[in-house]
């Protein structure tokens, strides 16, 4: 069966979805939801093979844009958090159904998120052992490994019963 004839817009959309590595089922569902021609795995393979260079270009553009725009940028995340904090600030003292100030708590949490994004809060606590060195830890896996190593060494040191001569 020949690949279905797709319009230019349908073909470009298909190539974008293929470049994004979406599954066949998901792409087929999206085509069906738009009442576009039914796709088979063979049809997608046909378009994938026929447009390898375009798909690779779309992948590069998509990945580059994902890492250099929108919420991938620290400044954008801080700006969105700031806008959210401003909206909560306007309603932070309005009580909820049971009289609790949920918005005030959410407002403080957003302020904390902003501080973390800006690097003003430590998210992890550094612990040190004696004299500022690392803390020594022993977990069950380490203890088990030690026991097994000792048993293996003891077994290797014992003479094998097959090496003993029966005559005496």
C-alpha positions as CSV (number, residue, x, y, z in Angstrom):
1,X,0.0,0.0,0.0
2,X,1.3,3.4,-0.9
3,X,1.8,6.0,1.7
4,X,-1.3,8.3,2.1
5,X,-1.1,11.6,0.3
6,X,-0.7,14.3,2.9
7,X,-1.0,18.0,2.5
8,X,2.1,20.1,3.0
9,X,0.9,21.2,6.4
10,X,0.1,17.6,7.5
11,X,3.5,16.4,6.3
12,X,5.3,19.2,8.1
13,X,3.4,18.4,11.3
14,X,4.2,14.7,10.9
15,X,7.9,15.4,10.5
16,X,7.9,17.6,13.6
17,X,6.3,14.8,15.6
18,X,8.7,12.3,14.2
19,X,11.6,14.6,15.0
20,X,10.3,14.8,18.6
21,X,10.4,11.0,18.8
22,X,6.7,10.6,19.6
23,X,5.3,7.1,19.4
24,X,3.4,5.8,16.3
25,X,0.3,5.4,18.4
26,X,0.4,9.0,19.7
27,X,1.0,10.4,16.2
28,X,-1.8,8.2,14.7
29,X,-4.2,9.4,17.5
30,X,-3.3,13.0,16.7
31,X,-4.0,12.4,13.0
32,X,-7.3,10.8,13.8
33,X,-8.3,13.6,16.2
34,X,-7.7,16.0,13.3
35,X,-9.6,13.8,10.8
36,X,-6.4,13.6,8.7
37,X,-5.6,10.5,6.7
38,X,-5.1,7.3,8.6
39,X,-1.5,6.5,9.2
40,X,0.2,3.1,9.4
41,X,3.6,2.3,10.8
42,X,4.8,1.7,7.2
43,X,3.6,5.2,6.2
44,X,5.5,6.8,9.1
45,X,8.6,4.8,8.1
46,X,8.2,6.0,4.5
47,X,8.1,9.6,5.6
48,X,11.0,9.1,8.0
49,X,13.2,7.5,5.4
50,X,12.3,10.0,2.7
51,X,12.9,13.1,4.9
52,X,15.9,12.0,7.1
53,X,17.7,15.3,6.6
54,X,14.7,17.5,7.3
55,X,13.9,15.4,10.5
56,X,17.5,15.8,11.7
57,X,17.3,19.6,11.1
58,X,14.0,19.8,13.0
59,X,15.6,17.8,15.9
60,X,18.5,20.2,16.2
61,X,16.3,23.3,16.0
62,X,13.9,21.8,18.6
63,X,16.6,20.9,21.1
64,X,18.3,24.2,20.7
65,X,15.1,26.1,21.2
66,X,14.2,24.0,24.2
67,X,17.4,24.8,25.9
68,X,17.6,28.5,25.0
69,X,14.0,29.8,25.4
70,X,11.1,29.9,27.8
71,X,11.3,28.3,31.2
72,X,14.7,26.8,30.4
73,X,16.1,30.3,31.1
74,X,16.6,31.2,34.7
75,X,15.4,34.8,34.0
76,X,12.1,33.5,32.6
77,X,11.5,31.2,35.6
78,X,12.2,34.0,38.0
79,X,9.9,36.4,36.0
80,X,7.1,33.9,36.1
81,X,7.5,33.2,39.8
82,X,7.6,37.0,40.4
83,X,4.3,37.4,38.5
84,X,2.8,34.6,40.5
85,X,4.0,36.1,43.8
86,X,2.5,39.4,42.8
87,X,-0.9,37.8,42.1
88,X,-0.7,36.0,45.4
89,X,0.3,39.1,47.2
90,X,-2.9,40.8,46.2
91,X,-5.0,38.0,47.9
92,X,-2.6,36.6,50.6
93,X,-4.7,37.9,53.5
94,X,-8.0,36.6,52.2
95,X,-9.1,33.6,54.2
96,X,-10.1,30.3,52.6
97,X,-13.3,28.3,53.4
98,X,-12.2,27.4,56.9
99,X,-10.7,30.8,57.7
100,X,-7.1,29.7,57.0
101,X,-4.7,32.0,55.1
102,X,-3.7,29.5,52.4
103,X,-2.7,32.3,50.0
104,X,-0.3,33.7,52.5
105,X,1.5,30.4,52.8
106,X,1.6,29.9,49.0
107,X,3.0,33.5,48.7
108,X,5.8,32.7,51.1
109,X,6.5,29.4,49.3
110,X,6.8,31.3,46.0
111,X,9.2,33.8,47.6
112,X,11.3,30.9,48.7
113,X,11.2,29.4,45.2
114,X,12.5,32.8,43.8
115,X,15.3,32.9,46.4
116,X,16.3,29.3,45.4
117,X,16.3,30.2,41.7
118,X,18.4,33.2,42.4
119,X,20.9,31.1,44.4
120,X,20.1,32.8,47.7
121,X,19.1,29.6,49.5
122,X,21.0,26.4,49.9
123,X,19.0,23.4,48.8
124,X,21.4,20.9,50.4
125,X,23.2,20.8,53.7
126,X,26.8,19.8,53.5
127,X,27.9,17.5,56.4
128,X,31.5,16.8,57.3
129,X,33.1,14.3,59.5
130,X,36.1,14.5,61.9
131,X,38.6,17.2,61.0
132,X,36.4,18.5,58.1
133,X,36.7,15.2,56.1
134,X,34.0,13.1,54.7
135,X,31.6,11.2,57.0
136,X,32.3,7.5,57.0
137,X,29.2,5.5,56.4
138,X,28.7,1.8,56.3
139,X,25.5,0.4,54.8
140,X,24.2,-3.1,54.7
141,X,25.6,-3.7,51.1
142,X,29.1,-2.8,52.3
143,X,28.8,-5.2,55.3
144,X,27.5,-8.0,53.1
145,X,30.3,-7.5,50.6
146,X,32.8,-7.7,53.5
147,X,31.3,-10.9,54.8
148,X,31.2,-12.5,51.4
149,X,34.8,-11.5,50.7
150,X,35.9,-13.0,54.0
151,X,34.1,-16.3,53.3
152,X,35.6,-16.5,49.9
153,X,39.1,-15.9,51.3
154,X,38.5,-18.6,54.0
155,X,37.2,-21.1,51.4
156,X,40.2,-20.5,49.2
157,X,42.6,-21.0,52.1
158,X,41.0,-24.4,53.1
159,X,42.4,-27.4,51.3
160,X,39.9,-28.9,48.9
161,X,38.6,-32.4,50.0
162,X,39.4,-33.8,46.6
163,X,43.1,-32.9,47.0
164,X,43.4,-35.1,50.1
165,X,44.7,-38.6,49.5
166,X,42.7,-41.4,50.9
167,X,45.7,-43.5,51.6
168,X,47.5,-43.2,54.8
